[in-house]
Amino acid sequence: MGIPTFDYIRPKSLGDARKAYDAAGDARYIAGGQTLLPVMKQRLAQPASVIDLGGIAGLSGIQVEGKSLTIGAMTRHADVAASPDVRRLIPALAHLAGLIGDPQVRNRGTMGGSLANNDPSADYPAAVLGLGAIVLTDSRSIAADEFFDGLFTTSLEESEIIRAISFPVPERAHYEKFAHPASRFALVGVMVSKGAEGVRVAATGAGQTGVFRVPEMEAALAKSFTAAAIEGITVPADDMIADMHASGAYRAQLVGVLARRAVAAIS
Amino acid sequence: MPSGPGVSAELPLASQNGTRTLRTDPKAAPHAIDQETERPMPEITLTVNGTPQNLDVPANALLVDVLRDTLNLTGTHIGCDTSQCGACTVHLDGRSAKSCTVLAVQADGAHITTIEGLQSGATLHPMQEAFRKHHGLQCGFCTPGMIMAAVALVEDKPEIDEAGVRHGLEGNLCRCTGYQNIVAAVLDGARTMHSTKAGG
């Protein structure tokens, strides 16, 4: 199929990467490339410059810092899934990472790349919003609630780069996913967590504007953390994605089912 | 006609310091020019099946194209070219990757193993042997990718079971077999790989 050519730039620092991006005008960053390269093959993106973040030291790895886990933006999904620290402290996150794509994709794809792309059917947005993480960029910290901004859109500035993601360690959390059988994307995925900051319920794959929280479920679960407590709480079918794979009503139904399963798994 | 990225048919392979160098023009240091786009081509080093290769590649060259067209390692197949089928699976620094969804320049400095690098001498790798024994194929198109994915999958999993194999091969499609013999081959290949390891 081939990809139209471009200038390839491999900076050694975040500062140089940003300078290169600003100088190029029409540029895209590449992390693992598991979305960008297919998108470029389809001519849905034809940047004049591709800036590879793979040459910048210090963007990969997983660190335990007090009551949080900080994961470098270039950390591969496979490493998140296999990390003893993630499995011990936030097993729901390791579980989620292990459900992304397939082994080959997990060996290349990165957390930062997935979040910057903000595909409405990706898994990591549910983790970041459902666990109340903080996105650390080269210039600031962005709370999960401020980060996601609609389909394929985030509050990142044009050339801003995600450096790491900091996850508070919850008391308990679980991710339930109904995967599309061919693509392995989430037809719907729901992350439920209970921690110092309260209860969070975040759904991906479902909303027309991307990942979203379900405040009614959170309030009910704060009173009683049982699947029965959210029985009957629904999300509006009209706000859900409707496509050849599933109707809005079907996705709305799945949000409820998966949320109850997630709660049941940890209550 | 050029036979692939960075190669001109009339120029022989230059041998420098034990590494093979494929250049459009060996004198044009540091960057050769891509004849089609007139852009400079990044120089990269790949260690492919144990042999270091210095290559000038266009920025937009995919790893699979460099392996197949420049290095003539055509055992790595292109099936869907959309990172779904896994026919192009190779090992990149020891981990399975779909080489149709990696830029060659991204792999600069990496160790690549292709299906051609799996056997030792005339002896098939235990996973290759298991696919032969269990007839884990029909047309054979998916087989190189299937075997590379399988070797990476079971490498550190001596206890892998059928469910683990089926889950672990989600990134590889076979349109002939229905997977039954492939799964049997991978389980058997895993046993042989680990018993060989245990036996030294």
Interface residues (C-beta under 8 A of the other chain):
Chain A: M1 G2 I3 P4 T5 F6 D7 Y8 R10 I30 G33 Q34 L37 P38 K41 V50 D52 G54 A78 G101 D102 P103 Q104 V105 N107 R108 A182 R184
Chain B: D34 T37 R39 P42 P58 A59 N60 L62 D81 T82 S83 Q84 G86 T89 L92 R95 S96 A97 K98 T101 V102 L103 V105 Q106 D108 A149 A152 L153 G168 E170 G171 N172
